[in-house]
Amino acid sequence: MDIGIIGLGRMGAGMAERWLRAGHRVVAYNRSHGPVDELATKGAVPATSVEALVEQLAAPRAIWIMLPAGDVTERMIQTLIPLLVPGDTIIDGGNTYFHDDQRRAAMLTDHGLHYIDQGTSGGVWGLENGYCLMVGGERELVTRLEPAFLSLAPAGGYVHCGPVGSGHFVKMVHNGIEYGMMQAYAEGFEIMRAKQDFGLDLHAIAEAWRYGSVVRSWLLDLTENALREDPDLTKLKGYVEDSGEGRWTIQAAIDLDVPAPVITLSLFERFHSRRPDSFASKILAAMRKGFGGHAVKSAE
C-alpha cells in the first residue's frame, strides 16, 4: 500500500524502513534532508516538502506523523488540512495526549478527513524486532490500514484498542507502568550495591535474573548491558527526565478515582533526581538536627 510519513527520527526512520522491507511504497519527508536521502537509498520516494509528499500519494491517502507531541504535531496537522481531500487519513504515531486525539478527530471530521492514533512502543530496537502498536480509531478505517500496522508489529504485537484516543490512552498507561518497573529495578540494585560487605557483582546478578527469574524483562536486559559496559555507571549522571506520559497517567487515575501510588511515586522520584541538593532535603536535615541533635553535613 501507499504510505506517507513525516518525521524520520529514530522511531520514524525505523518504521519507514520496516515498511519498505515489507514491500510497501513509502513517501518520506523530514525537515532536514539527510534522513530522507538515506531512506531513499533503501527504496523510499523522497519528498522535499509536505506539499510534495501529498502530491506523490494517491487518494485516499494515509499519512503518518512521527513528530514530538504537542505544538509541533499540531502545526503539522494544520499544514496538512488544506492539502488533503475528503477520505484521506492522518495517523499520529507519537506520544500524544489522548484528549488531543479526540479534539483533532472532531476537527478533521469537519473537513471530511479521518484520524487514527497509534501508540508505538519498541524504541531503537523496533526496526529489527517490530513495534508494539496500540491503535485507536474507527474499526472500518483501522481494518483498511491494517496491512501497514501488521508490517510494523511483531506477531501478536498489534491491537486495535477502540475508538479514537484509546490507542494513545493505552500507550500512556503502558508508559506509566514502565515508570514503576524501572523505579523498582533501580531501587533494588541500589539496595544490593549498598550491601558492601557482600561484595555483590551487580552485573552477574542482572545476567542471572534474565534466565528463569520472574522479574526477567527487556528492561532488565538493558540494565545488564549497562552494568556490563560500566559496572559503577560512572559515565552517567543520575538525572532522569519524563516526557509527559507518567503525568498524564496519574491525572487519568485521579479523574477515574483509581489509586496509583507506585506510578505516582515513580514520577516524583524522577523529579527528585533533578534536585541533587534540594531545599526540601535541607529542611529535613535541619528538623532532624533540631529535634534530635542529629549530625548534619555542611555545604561546601
N, C-alpha and C positions, 0 to 999 in steps of 0.2 A: 504494500500500500504506500501511498504518498504521505510523507511525514515532514512537517516543518518544525525546526527547533531554533529557539532564540536563547542564547546563553550557553557558552561552551566552557564553563568552569570544569572542575574535576568531575562533578556528577554529570553535567550535561554532555560533556565530550564522551564520557564513558557510555552513556545511554545511546548517543548517536552512533558510536562505533558498534555497539551491540545490535542496533537495528540494521546497520549495513551488513553485518555478518549474517543476519537472518534473511537478507535479500530484499529488504525494503528500500525504496528510493527516499533519500534524506536530503532535504534542502536546509542548509545551515547558515545562521547569521550570528555574529558576535561583534560587539563594539570594537574590539581590537581584531585586526585581520589575521594575526598569526595562527590562532586555533582553527580558523576557517580554512586557511591554506593547508594546514596539516591534515585536517579531516578530508579535504578534497583529494589528497594523495591516497586516501583509503576508499574513495568512491563517492563521497558526498558531492552534492551540487552546491557550489559556493554562492552566497548572496552578499552583495556589498552594502545592502541596506534592507530595512524592514520591507520597504515597497518592493524591492527586487525579490525578496523571499516570497511574498504573497503572489507576485506575478508568475512565479515559477511553479506554483502549486495549482492543481486542478480542483475546482469546486466539486463537492463540498470539502473544504479544507479542514485539516486537523493540525493545529499549531501548538506545540509545547513551549511553555515559558519556563526556563530554568534560571531564574534570577533571584537575588535576595528578596525576601519577603518585605512587604511594606510599600514605600513610595516608588521604589524602582519598578516593581512589578505593576503597581497601579498605573504609572505613567506609560508603561509599555502597552497595557490593555487599552488605554485611551488612544494611543497611537494606532493600534490595530483596528479599532472600531470602524473608522471611515474607509478603511482599505478592504474590509471583508464584505461578503454578501450573505443574505439570509441562508441559513443552513450550515454555515461554517462553525467550527468549534475551537474554542480556546481551552487548553489543558494547562493548569498551573501545577507543576511538579515540585515546587519549592515547599518551604515550611510556613505556609500562610495560616493566619488565624482563621478558624472556621467561620466566624461571624462575617469576615470579609468575603469569604466564598459565597455565602448566601446573599449578601448585598450585591456582589458583582453579577451573580447569576440572574438576579431580578433585573438589574440594569441592562444586561446583554439581551435578555428576552425582549425588551422594548425595541431592540434593533434586529430582531429575528435571528440572533446568534445564540449558540449553545456554550455551556461552561461545564467543565469537569475538574474536580480537584483530585490530585494524585499525591497521596502521601508516599514518600520514597525513602527507603532505608537500604543501606548497603555500602555507602561511603566509597572510598577509593578501591575497594575490593569488588564492587558491583559489576565492573566490566567482565571479569572472568567468572565470578560466582553467581551473578544475577542480582537483581534488585528486588527486595520485598516491596510489593506495591499494595497500597490501601486506597481504593478508588471510590469516589463519591460522585453520583450523577444519575440521570435518568437511565433506567435499565436498557431501553432500546438503543440509546446512544452509546452507552458503555459497551454493549454487545457488538455494535458495529465497529468499534475501535479495538476490540479485544485482540486482534492479531498483533497490534503494537504492544499492548500490555503483556501478552503472553511471551513475546520475544524478549522483553526486558527481564522477566521474572524467572527464577529457577522453578523447577517442578514443584507445585504446591505453594509457591510464594506470591500468588496474586489473589486478592479478594475484593469483590465488589461489596463495599460496606453498606451502601444505602443511598439516600438522596444527596444532593449537593451539600457539601460541608462535612459529611460523615467521614470521608477519606482523611481529610486533614484533622478532624477531631480524633480519630483513632490513632493517627500518627503522633498527635500531640500527647495523648496518654502513653503511647509507646515510649516517647522520649522522657516523659515523667518517670516511668518505670526504670528507664535506663539510668536516670539520676540516682535513684535509690540503690540499684545494683552496684553502680560504680562507687558510691559512698561506702557501701558495706565492704566491698573489696579493699578500698583504701584504708578504712579503719582497722580491718582485720590484719592487713600487712603491717600497719604501724604498731599494733599491739605486739605482733611477733618480733618486730625489729627492736622494740623496747626491752624485750626479754634477753638482755645481752649475755647473761651467764650461760644460756644455752647455745649461743653462737649459731643461731639458725641460719641456714642458707636459703634465703627467700626465693632465689631463682629455682633451686631444686624443688622446693615445696610447690611453687607455682607450676612447675613442669609435672610433678606427680599428680597434682589435683586435676590436671587436664584429662586424666585417664581413669574412668570409672567413678570419679567423685560426683556427688550430687550437686556440687557447685561449679562443675565444668561449664564453660561457655566461651563464646568468641571474645568477650571482654577479658576473660582470664587468659586466653591465648595472647591477647595484646599485652597484658601485664607481664606474662612470661617473657615475651620478646623484649620488652623494655628493660626488664631486670637482667636479661642475658647480655644486652648491649652495655648496660650501665648499672651495676648492682646497687649502687647507692643513689642513683638518679641525680648525680652531681651536676649534670648538664641542664637540669630542668629547674625552673622556679615554681614554687607551689602557688601559682596564681591561676584560678580556674574561672573562665568566662561562662556565661549562659547565653543562649541565643533566643530565649523567649518562651520556648515550649513548656519548660517547667513552670514558669509563672502562669501561663495560660491554663495548664492542668490544675494547678492549685486554685485558680479563680473558678474553674468549672466545678471543682469539688465543693467550693464554698457555695456557689449558686445552686448546686444539687443537694446540699446538706450531706455530703459524703465525707467521712473522716479520712484524711490522707496525711497522717503525721510523718511517715517515712519520707515521702516525696517532698513535703514541705521543709523538713529539717535538712534534707539533702541540698535543696536550693539555698537555704540560709547558710549552710557550710561553704557553699561556693562564694557567697558574699564575704564570709569570714576569711577566706583565703586571700582576699584582695586587701585586707587590712592587717598586715603583719604586726603593726604596733597600734592597735585600735585604742581609742579613748575609753571604750567600754571596758577593755581589759585593765586599763589603768585604774578605772573606778573600782573594779573588783579587787585589785591588789590593795588599793587604799582602804577599802572597807575591811578586808581581812586583817590588815595591819592595825586598824583602829579598834576592832572588837576583840582581836585575839593576840595582838602583838606579833603576828606572823612576819617573817622576813620578807622583804621586797627587794627587787633588783633596781638599781639606779640607772636612769637613762644615760647613755654615753654619747 
